[in-house]
Amino acid sequence: MSQATDIVRALRGGPATLDALAARLGGPGRDQLGWALEDAQARGWVRSTAGPDCGPDGLCGTSAPAVFTLTPDGRAASR
């Protein structure tokens, strides 16, 4: 099961799309990954390049996939 702390740990390796995060975390279920990502964003640990046509998980209708990065708070939480 993926949690917000797992997302932070995975992003220590650098920015990532949803698929890259899934690969770094060993392939968790898409729903679990989405919930963990939403939680990490709500805590202010992760920021996203998602446009208005993207869901919270970074899946977009017409634009490029969202890229997720750590915020300063996220870097502090990863220590």
mmCIF file of the N, C-alpha and C atoms, coordinates in Angstrom:
data_MODEL
# 
_entry.id   MODEL 
# 
loop_
_atom_site.group_PDB 
_atom_site.id 
_atom_site.type_symbol 
_atom_site.label_atom_id 
_atom_site.label_alt_id 
_atom_site.label_comp_id 
_atom_site.label_asym_id 
_atom_site.label_entity_id 
_atom_site.label_seq_id 
_atom_site.pdbx_PDB_ins_code 
_atom_site.Cartn_x 
_atom_site.Cartn_y 
_atom_site.Cartn_z 
_atom_site.occupancy 
_atom_site.B_iso_or_equiv 
_atom_site.pdbx_formal_charge 
_atom_site.auth_seq_id 
_atom_site.auth_comp_id 
_atom_site.auth_asym_id 
_atom_site.auth_atom_id 
_atom_site.pdbx_PDB_model_num 
ATOM 1   N N  . MET A 1 1  ? 0.840  -1.184 0.000   1.00 0.00 ? 1  MET A N  1 
ATOM 2   C CA . MET A 1 1  ? 0.000  0.000  0.000   1.00 0.00 ? 1  MET A CA 1 
ATOM 3   C C  . MET A 1 1  ? 0.885  1.248  0.000   1.00 0.00 ? 1  MET A C  1 
ATOM 4   N N  . SER A 1 2  ? 0.628  2.167  -0.884  1.00 0.00 ? 2  SER A N  1 
ATOM 5   C CA . SER A 1 2  ? 1.400  3.402  -0.970  1.00 0.00 ? 2  SER A CA 1 
ATOM 6   C C  . SER A 1 2  ? 0.825  4.462  -0.032  1.00 0.00 ? 2  SER A C  1 
ATOM 7   N N  . GLN A 1 3  ? 1.725  5.218  0.577   1.00 0.00 ? 3  GLN A N  1 
ATOM 8   C CA . GLN A 1 3  ? 1.340  6.310  1.458   1.00 0.00 ? 3  GLN A CA 1 
ATOM 9   C C  . GLN A 1 3  ? 2.066  7.569  1.011   1.00 0.00 ? 3  GLN A C  1 
ATOM 10  N N  . ALA A 1 4  ? 1.665  8.704  1.576   1.00 0.00 ? 4  ALA A N  1 
ATOM 11  C CA . ALA A 1 4  ? 2.285  9.978  1.220   1.00 0.00 ? 4  ALA A CA 1 
ATOM 12  C C  . ALA A 1 4  ? 3.793  9.937  1.445   1.00 0.00 ? 4  ALA A C  1 
ATOM 13  N N  . THR A 1 5  ? 4.226  9.273  2.510   1.00 0.00 ? 5  THR A N  1 
ATOM 14  C CA . THR A 1 5  ? 5.660  9.182  2.776   1.00 0.00 ? 5  THR A CA 1 
ATOM 15  C C  . THR A 1 5  ? 6.380  8.378  1.704   1.00 0.00 ? 5  THR A C  1 
ATOM 16  N N  . ASP A 1 6  ? 5.710  7.403  1.114   1.00 0.00 ? 6  ASP A N  1 
ATOM 17  C CA . ASP A 1 6  ? 6.302  6.637  0.009   1.00 0.00 ? 6  ASP A CA 1 
ATOM 18  C C  . ASP A 1 6  ? 6.508  7.522  -1.212  1.00 0.00 ? 6  ASP A C  1 
ATOM 19  N N  . ILE A 1 7  ? 5.556  8.410  -1.465  1.00 0.00 ? 7  ILE A N  1 
ATOM 20  C CA . ILE A 1 7  ? 5.654  9.333  -2.599  1.00 0.00 ? 7  ILE A CA 1 
ATOM 21  C C  . ILE A 1 7  ? 6.863  10.244 -2.402  1.00 0.00 ? 7  ILE A C  1 
ATOM 22  N N  . VAL A 1 8  ? 7.006  10.776 -1.202  1.00 0.00 ? 8  VAL A N  1 
ATOM 23  C CA . VAL A 1 8  ? 8.134  11.659 -0.898  1.00 0.00 ? 8  VAL A CA 1 
ATOM 24  C C  . VAL A 1 8  ? 9.451  10.920 -1.098  1.00 0.00 ? 8  VAL A C  1 
ATOM 25  N N  . ARG A 1 9  ? 9.524  9.721  -0.602  1.00 0.00 ? 9  ARG A N  1 
ATOM 26  C CA . ARG A 1 9  ? 10.743 8.919  -0.738  1.00 0.00 ? 9  ARG A CA 1 
ATOM 27  C C  . ARG A 1 9  ? 11.066 8.663  -2.208  1.00 0.00 ? 9  ARG A C  1 
ATOM 28  N N  . ALA A 1 10 ? 10.052 8.368  -3.003  1.00 0.00 ? 10 ALA A N  1 
ATOM 29  C CA . ALA A 1 10 ? 10.255 8.103  -4.433  1.00 0.00 ? 10 ALA A CA 1 
ATOM 30  C C  . ALA A 1 10 ? 10.709 9.355  -5.184  1.00 0.00 ? 10 ALA A C  1 
ATOM 31  N N  . LEU A 1 11 ? 10.235 10.517 -4.756  1.00 0.00 ? 11 LEU A N  1 
ATOM 32  C CA . LEU A 1 11 ? 10.598 11.766 -5.438  1.00 0.00 ? 11 LEU A CA 1 
ATOM 33  C C  . LEU A 1 11 ? 11.971 12.291 -5.031  1.00 0.00 ? 11 LEU A C  1 
ATOM 34  N N  . ARG A 1 12 ? 12.592 11.684 -4.036  1.00 0.00 ? 12 ARG A N  1 
ATOM 35  C CA . ARG A 1 12 ? 13.967 12.081 -3.705  1.00 0.00 ? 12 ARG A CA 1 
ATOM 36  C C  . ARG A 1 12 ? 14.892 11.794 -4.894  1.00 0.00 ? 12 ARG A C  1 
ATOM 37  N N  . GLY A 1 13 ? 14.488 10.870 -5.754  1.00 0.00 ? 13 GLY A N  1 
ATOM 38  C CA . GLY A 1 13 ? 15.272 10.547 -6.945  1.00 0.00 ? 13 GLY A CA 1 
ATOM 39  C C  . GLY A 1 13 ? 15.106 11.559 -8.063  1.00 0.00 ? 13 GLY A C  1 
ATOM 40  N N  . GLY A 1 14 ? 14.257 12.557 -7.876  1.00 0.00 ? 14 GLY A N  1 
ATOM 41  C CA . GLY A 1 14 ? 14.030 13.590 -8.873  1.00 0.00 ? 14 GLY A CA 1 
ATOM 42  C C  . GLY A 1 14 ? 12.585 13.626 -9.321  1.00 0.00 ? 14 GLY A C  1 
ATOM 43  N N  . PRO A 1 15 ? 12.244 14.612 -10.150 1.00 0.00 ? 15 PRO A N  1 
ATOM 44  C CA . PRO A 1 15 ? 10.869 14.746 -10.643 1.00 0.00 ? 15 PRO A CA 1 
ATOM 45  C C  . PRO A 1 15 ? 10.409 13.479 -11.354 1.00 0.00 ? 15 PRO A C  1 
ATOM 46  N N  . ALA A 1 16 ? 9.098  13.265 -11.350 1.00 0.00 ? 16 ALA A N  1 
ATOM 47  C CA . ALA A 1 16 ? 8.565  12.051 -11.968 1.00 0.00 ? 16 ALA A CA 1 
ATOM 48  C C  . ALA A 1 16 ? 7.123  12.248 -12.412 1.00 0.00 ? 16 ALA A C  1 
ATOM 49  N N  . THR A 1 17 ? 6.759  11.531 -13.462 1.00 0.00 ? 17 THR A N  1 
ATOM 50  C CA . THR A 1 17 ? 5.352  11.428 -13.870 1.00 0.00 ? 17 THR A CA 1 
ATOM 51  C C  . THR A 1 17 ? 4.707  10.348 -13.008 1.00 0.00 ? 17 THR A C  1 
ATOM 52  N N  . LEU A 1 18 ? 3.416  10.174 -13.164 1.00 0.00 ? 18 LEU A N  1 
ATOM 53  C CA . LEU A 1 18 ? 2.705  9.141  -12.417 1.00 0.00 ? 18 LEU A CA 1 
ATOM 54  C C  . LEU A 1 18 ? 3.275  7.757  -12.724 1.00 0.00 ? 18 LEU A C  1 
ATOM 55  N N  . ASP A 1 19 ? 3.553  7.487  -13.994 1.00 0.00 ? 19 ASP A N  1 
ATOM 56  C CA . ASP A 1 19 ? 4.102  6.181  -14.371 1.00 0.00 ? 19 ASP A CA 1 
ATOM 57  C C  . ASP A 1 19 ? 5.494  5.966  -13.785 1.00 0.00 ? 19 ASP A C  1 
ATOM 58  N N  . ALA A 1 20 ? 6.308  7.022  -13.767 1.00 0.00 ? 20 ALA A N  1 
ATOM 59  C CA . ALA A 1 20 ? 7.646  6.905  -13.179 1.00 0.00 ? 20 ALA A CA 1 
ATOM 60  C C  . ALA A 1 20 ? 7.554  6.653  -11.674 1.00 0.00 ? 20 ALA A C  1 
ATOM 61  N N  . LEU A 1 21 ? 6.618  7.328  -11.007 1.00 0.00 ? 21 LEU A N  1 
ATOM 62  C CA . LEU A 1 21 ? 6.420  7.080  -9.572  1.00 0.00 ? 21 LEU A CA 1 
ATOM 63  C C  . LEU A 1 21 ? 6.006  5.631  -9.335  1.00 0.00 ? 21 LEU A C  1 
ATOM 64  N N  . ALA A 1 22 ? 5.090  5.143  -10.147 1.00 0.00 ? 22 ALA A N  1 
ATOM 65  C CA . ALA A 1 22 ? 4.635  3.755  -10.003 1.00 0.00 ? 22 ALA A CA 1 
ATOM 66  C C  . ALA A 1 22 ? 5.815  2.793  -10.146 1.00 0.00 ? 22 ALA A C  1 
ATOM 67  N N  . ALA A 1 23 ? 6.668  3.050  -11.122 1.00 0.00 ? 23 ALA A N  1 
ATOM 68  C CA . ALA A 1 23 ? 7.833  2.180  -11.318 1.00 0.00 ? 23 ALA A CA 1 
ATOM 69  C C  . ALA A 1 23 ? 8.785  2.255  -10.127 1.00 0.00 ? 23 ALA A C  1 
ATOM 70  N N  . ARG A 1 24 ? 9.016  3.454  -9.608  1.00 0.00 ? 24 ARG A N  1 
ATOM 71  C CA . ARG A 1 24 ? 9.917  3.611  -8.461  1.00 0.00 ? 24 ARG A CA 1 
ATOM 72  C C  . ARG A 1 24 ? 9.369  2.934  -7.215  1.00 0.00 ? 24 ARG A C  1 
ATOM 73  N N  . LEU A 1 25 ? 8.045  2.832  -7.129  1.00 0.00 ? 25 LEU A N  1 
ATOM 74  C CA . LEU A 1 25 ? 7.408  2.236  -5.946  1.00 0.00 ? 25 LEU A CA 1 
ATOM 75  C C  . LEU A 1 25 ? 7.076  0.761  -6.132  1.00 0.00 ? 25 LEU A C  1 
ATOM 76  N N  . GLY A 1 26 ? 7.487  0.180  -7.230  1.00 0.00 ? 26 GLY A N  1 
ATOM 77  C CA . GLY A 1 26 ? 7.256  -1.247 -7.434  1.00 0.00 ? 26 GLY A CA 1 
ATOM 78  C C  . GLY A 1 26 ? 5.892  -1.607 -7.989  1.00 0.00 ? 26 GLY A C  1 
ATOM 79  N N  . GLY A 1 27 ? 5.216  -0.647 -8.591  1.00 0.00 ? 27 GLY A N  1 
ATOM 80  C CA . GLY A 1 27 ? 3.951  -0.937 -9.272  1.00 0.00 ? 27 GLY A CA 1 
ATOM 81  C C  . GLY A 1 27 ? 2.729  -1.064 -8.386  1.00 0.00 ? 27 GLY A C  1 
ATOM 82  N N  . PRO A 1 28 ? 2.499  -0.130 -7.461  1.00 0.00 ? 28 PRO A N  1 
ATOM 83  C CA . PRO A 1 28 ? 1.264  -0.199 -6.658  1.00 0.00 ? 28 PRO A CA 1 
ATOM 84  C C  . PRO A 1 28 ? 0.041  0.027  -7.542  1.00 0.00 ? 28 PRO A C  1 
ATOM 85  N N  . GLY A 1 29 ? -1.115 -0.323 -7.051  1.00 0.00 ? 29 GLY A N  1 
ATOM 86  C CA . GLY A 1 29 ? -2.348 -0.093 -7.794  1.00 0.00 ? 29 GLY A CA 1 
ATOM 87  C C  . GLY A 1 29 ? -2.536 1.387  -8.085  1.00 0.00 ? 29 GLY A C  1 
ATOM 88  N N  . ARG A 1 30 ? -3.138 1.692  -9.214  1.00 0.00 ? 30 ARG A N  1 
ATOM 89  C CA . ARG A 1 30 ? -3.311 3.086  -9.643  1.00 0.00 ? 30 ARG A CA 1 
ATOM 90  C C  . ARG A 1 30 ? -4.122 3.875  -8.618  1.00 0.00 ? 30 ARG A C  1 
ATOM 91  N N  . ASP A 1 31 ? -5.164 3.278  -8.053  1.00 0.00 ? 31 ASP A N  1 
ATOM 92  C CA . ASP A 1 31 ? -5.971 3.984  -7.051  1.00 0.00 ? 31 ASP A CA 1 
ATOM 93  C C  . ASP A 1 31 ? -5.158 4.296  -5.805  1.00 0.00 ? 31 ASP A C  1 
ATOM 94  N N  . GLN A 1 32 ? -4.417 3.310  -5.314  1.00 0.00 ? 32 GLN A N  1 
ATOM 95  C CA . GLN A 1 32 ? -3.600 3.523  -4.121  1.00 0.00 ? 32 GLN A CA 1 
ATOM 96  C C  . GLN A 1 32 ? -2.568 4.618  -4.361  1.00 0.00 ? 32 GLN A C  1 
ATOM 97  N N  . LEU A 1 33 ? -1.949 4.588  -5.518  1.00 0.00 ? 33 LEU A N  1 
ATOM 98  C CA . LEU A 1 33 ? -0.957 5.595  -5.864  1.00 0.00 ? 33 LEU A CA 1 
ATOM 99  C C  . LEU A 1 33 ? -1.607 6.979  -5.931  1.00 0.00 ? 33 LEU A C  1 
ATOM 100 N N  . GLY A 1 34 ? -2.771 7.060  -6.548  1.00 0.00 ? 34 GLY A N  1 
ATOM 101 C CA . GLY A 1 34 ? -3.491 8.331  -6.649  1.00 0.00 ? 34 GLY A CA 1 
ATOM 102 C C  . GLY A 1 34 ? -3.848 8.901  -5.290  1.00 0.00 ? 34 GLY A C  1 
ATOM 103 N N  . TRP A 1 35 ? -4.313 8.042  -4.383  1.00 0.00 ? 35 TRP A N  1 
ATOM 104 C CA . TRP A 1 35 ? -4.682 8.508  -3.038  1.00 0.00 ? 35 TRP A CA 1 
ATOM 105 C C  . TRP A 1 35 ? -3.454 8.991  -2.285  1.00 0.00 ? 35 TRP A C  1 
ATOM 106 N N  . ALA A 1 36 ? -2.364 8.258  -2.390  1.00 0.00 ? 36 ALA A N  1 
ATOM 107 C CA . ALA A 1 36 ? -1.133 8.654  -1.703  1.00 0.00 ? 36 ALA A CA 1 
ATOM 108 C C  . ALA A 1 36 ? -0.613 9.981  -2.264  1.00 0.00 ? 36 ALA A C  1 
ATOM 109 N N  . LEU A 1 37 ? -0.720 10.139 -3.570  1.00 0.00 ? 37 LEU A N  1 
ATOM 110 C CA . LEU A 1 37 ? -0.271 11.376 -4.213  1.00 0.00 ? 37 LEU A CA 1 
ATOM 111 C C  . LEU A 1 37 ? -1.137 12.556 -3.782  1.00 0.00 ? 37 LEU A C  1 
ATOM 112 N N  . GLU A 1 38 ? -2.447 12.360 -3.740  1.00 0.00 ? 38 GLU A N  1 
ATOM 113 C CA . GLU A 1 38 ? -3.351 13.415 -3.267  1.00 0.00 ? 38 GLU A CA 1 
ATOM 114 C C  . GLU A 1 38 ? -3.012 13.809 -1.831  1.00 0.00 ? 38 GLU A C  1 
ATOM 115 N N  . ASP A 1 39 ? -2.735 12.805 -0.986  1.00 0.00 ? 39 ASP A N  1 
ATOM 116 C CA . ASP A 1 39 ? -2.388 13.071 0.411   1.00 0.00 ? 39 ASP A CA 1 
ATOM 117 C C  . ASP A 1 39 ? -1.085 13.868 0.497   1.00 0.00 ? 39 ASP A C  1 
ATOM 118 N N  . ALA A 1 40 ? -0.077 13.482 -0.287  1.00 0.00 ? 40 ALA A N  1 
ATOM 119 C CA . ALA A 1 40 ? 1.210  14.188 -0.272  1.00 0.00 ? 40 ALA A CA 1 
ATOM 120 C C  . ALA A 1 40 ? 1.042  15.633 -0.747  1.00 0.00 ? 40 ALA A C  1 
ATOM 121 N N  . GLN A 1 41 ? 0.187  15.842 -1.743  1.00 0.00 ? 41 GLN A N  1 
ATOM 122 C CA . GLN A 1 41 ? -0.061 17.207 -2.217  1.00 0.00 ? 41 GLN A CA 1 
ATOM 123 C C  . GLN A 1 41 ? -0.823 18.015 -1.165  1.00 0.00 ? 41 GLN A C  1 
ATOM 124 N N  . ALA A 1 42 ? -1.791 17.406 -0.512  1.00 0.00 ? 42 ALA A N  1 
ATOM 125 C CA . ALA A 1 42 ? -2.568 18.102 0.524   1.00 0.00 ? 42 ALA A CA 1 
ATOM 126 C C  . ALA A 1 42 ? -1.686 18.511 1.705   1.00 0.00 ? 42 ALA A C  1 
ATOM 127 N N  . ARG A 1 43 ? -0.670 17.713 1.987   1.00 0.00 ? 43 ARG A N  1 
ATOM 128 C CA . ARG A 1 43 ? 0.262  18.026 3.082   1.00 0.00 ? 43 ARG A CA 1 
ATOM 129 C C  . ARG A 1 43 ? 1.283  19.087 2.677   1.00 0.00 ? 43 ARG A C  1 
ATOM 130 N N  . GLY A 1 44 ? 1.303  19.439 1.395   1.00 0.00 ? 44 GLY A N  1 
ATOM 131 C CA . GLY A 1 44 ? 2.239  20.440 0.917   1.00 0.00 ? 44 GLY A CA 1 
ATOM 132 C C  . GLY A 1 44 ? 3.625  19.888 0.626   1.00 0.00 ? 44 GLY A C  1 
ATOM 133 N N  . TRP A 1 45 ? 3.750  18.577 0.494   1.00 0.00 ? 45 TRP A N  1 
ATOM 134 C CA . TRP A 1 45 ? 5.034  17.925 0.259   1.00 0.00 ? 45 TRP A CA 1 
ATOM 135 C C  . TRP A 1 45 ? 5.378  17.814 -1.226  1.00 0.00 ? 45 TRP A C  1 
ATOM 136 N N  . VAL A 1 46 ? 4.360  17.843 -2.067  1.00 0.00 ? 46 VAL A N  1 
ATOM 137 C CA . VAL A 1 46 ? 4.549  17.599 -3.501  1.00 0.00 ? 46 VAL A CA 1 
ATOM 138 C C  . VAL A 1 46 ? 3.828  18.668 -4.289  1.00 0.00 ? 46 VAL A C  1 
ATOM 139 N N  . ARG A 1 47 ? 4.465  19.120 -5.375  1.00 0.00 ? 47 ARG A N  1 
ATOM 140 C CA . ARG A 1 47 ? 3.782  20.037 -6.297  1.00 0.00 ? 47 ARG A CA 1 
ATOM 141 C C  . ARG A 1 47 ? 3.703  19.355 -7.649  1.00 0.00 ? 47 ARG A C  1 
ATOM 142 N N  . SER A 1 48 ? 2.777  19.823 -8.449  1.00 0.00 ? 48 SER A N  1 
ATOM 143 C CA . SER A 1 48 ? 2.499  19.213 -9.739  1.00 0.00 ? 48 SER A CA 1 
ATOM 144 C C  . SER A 1 48 ? 2.441  20.275 -10.833 1.00 0.00 ? 48 SER A C  1 
ATOM 145 N N  . THR A 1 49 ? 2.812  19.877 -12.044 1.00 0.00 ? 49 THR A N  1 
ATOM 146 C CA . THR A 1 49 ? 2.691  20.762 -13.200 1.00 0.00 ? 49 THR A CA 1 
ATOM 147 C C  . THR A 1 49 ? 1.333  20.604 -13.870 1.00 0.00 ? 49 THR A C  1 
ATOM 148 N N  . ALA A 1 50 ? 0.428  19.883 -13.240 1.00 0.00 ? 50 ALA A N  1 
ATOM 149 C CA . ALA A 1 50 ? -0.880 19.562 -13.832 1.00 0.00 ? 50 ALA A CA 1 
ATOM 150 C C  . ALA A 1 50 ? -1.634 20.810 -14.269 1.00 0.00 ? 50 ALA A C  1 
ATOM 151 N N  . GLY A 1 51 ? -2.156 20.746 -15.469 1.00 0.00 ? 51 GLY A N  1 
ATOM 152 C CA . GLY A 1 51 ? -2.993 21.817 -15.988 1.00 0.00 ? 51 GLY A CA 1 
ATOM 153 C C  . GLY A 1 51 ? -4.440 21.628 -15.576 1.00 0.00 ? 51 GLY A C  1 
ATOM 154 N N  . PRO A 1 52 ? -5.311 22.512 -16.021 1.00 0.00 ? 52 PRO A N  1 
ATOM 155 C CA . PRO A 1 52 ? -6.716 22.437 -15.632 1.00 0.00 ? 52 PRO A CA 1 
ATOM 156 C C  . PRO A 1 52 ? -7.434 21.179 -16.140 1.00 0.00 ? 52 PRO A C  1 
ATOM 157 N N  . ASP A 1 53 ? -6.885 20.543 -17.166 1.00 0.00 ? 53 ASP A N  1 
ATOM 158 C CA . ASP A 1 53 ? -7.541 19.341 -17.689 1.00 0.00 ? 53 ASP A CA 1 
ATOM 159 C C  . ASP A 1 53 ? -6.999 18.065 -17.050 1.00 0.00 ? 53 ASP A C  1 
ATOM 160 N N  . CYS A 1 54 ? -6.171 18.204 -16.021 1.00 0.00 ? 54 CYS A N  1 
ATOM 161 C CA . CYS A 1 54 ? -5.577 17.049 -15.354 1.00 0.00 ? 54 CYS A CA 1 
ATOM 162 C C  . CYS A 1 54 ? -6.285 16.763 -14.037 1.00 0.00 ? 54 CYS A C  1 
ATOM 163 N N  . GLY A 1 55 ? -6.380 15.491 -13.729 1.00 0.00 ? 55 GLY A N  1 
ATOM 164 C CA . GLY A 1 55 ? -6.906 15.093 -12.438 1.00 0.00 ? 55 GLY A CA 1 
ATOM 165 C C  . GLY A 1 55 ? -5.823 15.200 -11.382 1.00 0.00 ? 55 GLY A C  1 
ATOM 166 N N  . PRO A 1 56 ? -6.170 14.961 -10.119 1.00 0.00 ? 56 PRO A N  1 
ATOM 167 C CA . PRO A 1 56 ? -5.182 15.066 -9.040  1.00 0.00 ? 56 PRO A CA 1 
ATOM 168 C C  . PRO A 1 56 ? -4.048 14.055 -9.170  1.00 0.00 ? 56 PRO A C  1 
ATOM 169 N N  . ASP A 1 57 ? -4.281 12.979 -9.923  1.00 0.00 ? 57 ASP A N  1 
ATOM 170 C CA . ASP A 1 57 ? -3.246 11.970 -10.117 1.00 0.00 ? 57 ASP A CA 1 
ATOM 171 C C  . ASP A 1 57 ? -2.324 12.288 -11.286 1.00 0.00 ? 57 ASP A C  1 
ATOM 172 N N  . GLY A 1 58 ? -2.559 13.420 -11.957 1.00 0.00 ? 58 GLY A N  1 
ATOM 173 C CA . GLY A 1 58 ? -1.690 13.826 -13.041 1.00 0.00 ? 58 GLY A CA 1 
ATOM 174 C C  . GLY A 1 58 ? -2.077 13.313 -14.406 1.00 0.00 ? 58 GLY A C  1 
ATOM 175 N N  . LEU A 1 59 ? -3.179 12.599 -14.489 1.00 0.00 ? 59 LEU A N  1 
ATOM 176 C CA . LEU A 1 59 ? -3.643 12.134 -15.790 1.00 0.00 ? 59 LEU A CA 1 
ATOM 177 C C  . LEU A 1 59 ? -4.384 13.276 -16.472 1.00 0.00 ? 59 LEU A C  1 
ATOM 178 N N  . CYS A 1 60 ? -3.966 13.572 -17.703 1.00 0.00 ? 60 CYS A N  1 
ATOM 179 C CA . CYS A 1 60 ? -4.470 14.748 -18.395 1.00 0.00 ? 60 CYS A CA 1 
ATOM 180 C C  . CYS A 1 60 ? -5.226 14.360 -19.653 1.00 0.00 ? 60 CYS A C  1 
ATOM 181 N N  . GLY A 1 61 ? -6.198 15.202 -20.002 1.00 0.00 ? 61 GLY A N  1 
ATOM 182 C CA . GLY A 1 61 ? -6.991 14.946 -21.199 1.00 0.00 ? 61 GLY A CA 1 
ATOM 183 C C  . GLY A 1 61 ? -6.272 15.334 -22.477 1.00 0.00 ? 61 GLY A C  1 
ATOM 184 N N  . THR A 1 62 ? -5.769 16.558 -22.541 1.00 0.00 ? 62 THR A N  1 
ATOM 185 C CA . THR A 1 62 ? -5.178 17.031 -23.787 1.00 0.00 ? 62 THR A CA 1 
ATOM 186 C C  . THR A 1 62 ? -3.760 17.542 -23.654 1.00 0.00 ? 62 THR A C  1 
ATOM 187 N N  . SER A 1 63 ? -3.268 17.725 -22.437 1.00 0.00 ? 63 SER A N  1 
ATOM 188 C CA . SER A 1 63 ? -1.916 18.237 -22.258 1.00 0.00 ? 63 SER A CA 1 
ATOM 189 C C  . SER A 1 63 ? -0.964 17.108 -21.859 1.00 0.00 ? 63 SER A C  1 
ATOM 190 N N  . ALA A 1 64 ? 0.302  17.421 -21.798 1.00 0.00 ? 64 ALA A N  1 
ATOM 191 C CA . ALA A 1 64 ? 1.306  16.430 -21.408 1.00 0.00 ? 64 ALA A CA 1 
ATOM 192 C C  . ALA A 1 64 ? 1.048  15.959 -19.980 1.00 0.00 ? 64 ALA A C  1 
ATOM 193 N N  . PRO A 1 65 ? 1.472  14.743 -19.654 1.00 0.00 ? 65 PRO A N  1 
ATOM 194 C CA . PRO A 1 65 ? 1.286  14.251 -18.280 1.00 0.00 ? 65 PRO A CA 1 
ATOM 195 C C  . PRO A 1 65 ? 1.957  15.175 -17.270 1.00 0.00 ? 65 PRO A C  1 
ATOM 196 N N  . ALA A 1 66 ? 1.350  15.251 -16.111 1.00 0.00 ? 66 ALA A N  1 
ATOM 197 C CA . ALA A 1 66 ? 1.890  16.087 -15.041 1.00 0.00 ? 66 ALA A CA 1 
ATOM 198 C C  . ALA A 1 66 ? 3.210  15.509 -14.533 1.00 0.00 ? 66 ALA A C  1 
ATOM 199 N N  . VAL A 1 67 ? 4.078  16.398 -14.093 1.00 0.00 ? 67 VAL A N  1 
ATOM 200 C CA . VAL A 1 67 ? 5.338  16.019 -13.467 1.00 0.00 ? 67 VAL A CA 1 
ATOM 201 C C  . VAL A 1 67 ? 5.250  16.450 -12.005 1.00 0.00 ? 67 VAL A C  1 
ATOM 202 N N  . PHE A 1 68 ? 5.613  15.546 -11.124 1.00 0.00 ? 68 PHE A N  1 
ATOM 203 C CA . PHE A 1 68 ? 5.550  15.797 -9.690  1.00 0.00 ? 68 PHE A CA 1 
ATOM 204 C C  . PHE A 1 68 ? 6.952  16.031 -9.143  1.00 0.00 ? 68 PHE A C  1 
ATOM 205 N N  . THR A 1 69 ? 7.075  17.010 -8.255  1.00 0.00 ? 69 THR A N  1 
ATOM 206 C CA . THR A 1 69 ? 8.354  17.321 -7.614  1.00 0.00 ? 69 THR A CA 1 
ATOM 207 C C  . THR A 1 69 ? 8.127  17.574 -6.135  1.00 0.00 ? 69 THR A C  1 
ATOM 208 N N  . LEU A 1 70 ? 9.204  17.461 -5.372  1.00 0.00 ? 70 LEU A N  1 
ATOM 209 C CA . LEU A 1 70 ? 9.132  17.766 -3.946  1.00 0.00 ? 70 LEU A CA 1 
ATOM 210 C C  . LEU A 1 70 ? 9.137  19.271 -3.716  1.00 0.00 ? 70 LEU A C  1 
ATOM 211 N N  . THR A 1 71 ? 8.395  19.700 -2.736  1.00 0.00 ? 71 THR A N  1 
ATOM 212 C CA . THR A 1 71 ? 8.443  21.088 -2.271  1.00 0.00 ? 71 THR A CA 1 
ATOM 213 C C  . THR A 1 71 ? 9.535  21.148 -1.191  1.00 0.00 ? 71 THR A C  1 
ATOM 214 N N  . PRO A 1 72 ? 9.880  22.347 -0.715  1.00 0.00 ? 72 PRO A N  1 
ATOM 215 C CA . PRO A 1 72 ? 10.818 22.416 0.415   1.00 0.00 ? 72 PRO A CA 1 
ATOM 216 C C  . PRO A 1 72 ? 10.326 21.622 1.637   1.00 0.00 ? 72 PRO A C  1 
ATOM 217 N N  . ASP A 1 73 ? 9.022  21.680 1.909   1.00 0.00 ? 73 ASP A N  1 
ATOM 218 C CA . ASP A 1 73 ? 8.478  20.882 3.030   1.00 0.00 ? 73 ASP A CA 1 
ATOM 219 C C  . ASP A 1 73 ? 8.616  19.395 2.760   1.00 0.00 ? 73 ASP A C  1 
ATOM 220 N N  . GLY A 1 74 ? 8.449  19.011 1.493   1.00 0.00 ? 74 GLY A N  1 
ATOM 221 C CA . GLY A 1 74 ? 8.609  17.610 1.121   1.00 0.00 ? 74 GLY A CA 1 
ATOM 222 C C  . GLY A 1 74 ? 10.048 17.134 1.297   1.00 0.00 ? 74 GLY A C  1 
ATOM 223 N N  . ARG A 1 75 ? 10.994 17.991 0.936   1.00 0.00 ? 75 ARG A N  1 
ATOM 224 C CA . ARG A 1 75 ? 12.405 17.633 1.143   1.00 0.00 ? 75 ARG A CA 1 
ATOM 225 C C  . ARG A 1 75 ? 12.702 17.475 2.637   1.00 0.00 ? 75 ARG A C  1 
ATOM 226 N N  . ALA A 1 76 ? 12.126 18.351 3.447   1.00 0.00 ? 76 ALA A N  1 
ATOM 227 C CA . ALA A 1 76 ? 12.321 18.251 4.902   1.00 0.00 ? 76 ALA A CA 1 
ATOM 228 C C  . ALA A 1 76 ? 11.680 16.971 5.434   1.00 0.00 ? 76 ALA A C  1 
ATOM 229 N N  . ALA A 1 77 ? 10.523 16.608 4.915   1.00 0.00 ? 77 ALA A N  1 
ATOM 230 C CA . ALA A 1 77 ? 9.834  15.394 5.373   1.00 0.00 ? 77 ALA A CA 1 
ATOM 231 C C  . ALA A 1 77 ? 10.574 14.129 4.939   1.00 0.00 ? 77 ALA A C  1 
ATOM 232 N N  . SER A 1 78 ? 11.378 14.229 3.896   1.00 0.00 ? 78 SER A N  1 
ATOM 233 C CA . SER A 1 78 ? 12.075 13.043 3.399   1.00 0.00 ? 78 SER A CA 1 
ATOM 234 C C  . SER A 1 78 ? 13.323 12.710 4.195   1.00 0.00 ? 78 SER A C  1 
ATOM 235 N N  . ARG A 1 79 ? 13.703 13.577 5.098   1.00 0.00 ? 79 ARG A N  1 
ATOM 236 C CA . ARG A 1 79 ? 14.916 13.336 5.901   1.00 0.00 ? 79 ARG A CA 1 
ATOM 237 C C  . ARG A 1 79 ? 14.643 12.456 7.073   1.00 0.00 ? 79 ARG A C  1 
# 
